[in-house]
Amino acid sequence: MALRRRAKAIQHFVEQKRVWVPAAALGIVLGSFASGLLAAAAARGSLGSSAFWRIVAQPLATLGTGLLAVVAATFALAGVLLTQRTHVNTTKAQLRQQRAAMIRQERQHRAQLDQQLKAMAAQQSQHEAQLSAQAEVERKKHRREATFEALRSTVSSVISVRDACIAIDRAIDEDLTVPASLREASKNLVRDPAAPPELGLHEKEAARACESARARLTADSALLLLLDMEDSYKAVMKFNNAVGARLNQSPSAKTTETELHMIAATFTTAIGSLRGKYDQI
């Protein structure tokens, strides 16, 4: 385990100092060579003599040339490694800048998308609000038109019932002017099943017209309930029932003072309940 750790340490050292390790190893070799040469010369006793320098001149020249070559190669290798490291650092810096630029662009693009989505949501909300407002305007317009038509038809029917009720008294007066022989002959005619049997010729037509007007008034006033005008509906139906009571109680007699007062009062109330309803929409 100790040897393995030492080997790993040496490997790490070599990887960290890979530029100087070869030079140091070469220096150790050359130093050992020079030391051995000097030691051999000293042992022979010729150290410093002319013979010694003739012998070591060639090795020393070779050694110097080799050292210079090693130094030059070392500087060249150091330059290459420095260039590589500079290129690596420059490339990493460029990659970091590009990544930062991409991140900024992505953030800007996301912000633009968020703004576009918000703008689209605002436009959609505005469009929905416009549609809702337009639908509300159309609804109010339709309600005003329906209310106007209901009020118009109801008022017209109320007046028609009143006129039909008055026409019954006129018909009775006209029947009284008919000679008795013609009145007896009219009894043998085919009578309307809906008319009371004791009515005369003109009275029968007037009563039938009045019942028809009452039926139309009942149908027209039903629209008031759909428009939430319950008070007006009750007032109109009270007038309609008053006229119906007059027909059922005394069909062949003219309208009494009490009946006339009741019909007039309910008519005024019905018309009054319909006035101003259109402006309240």
Disulfide bonds with the S-S distance in Angstrom:
none
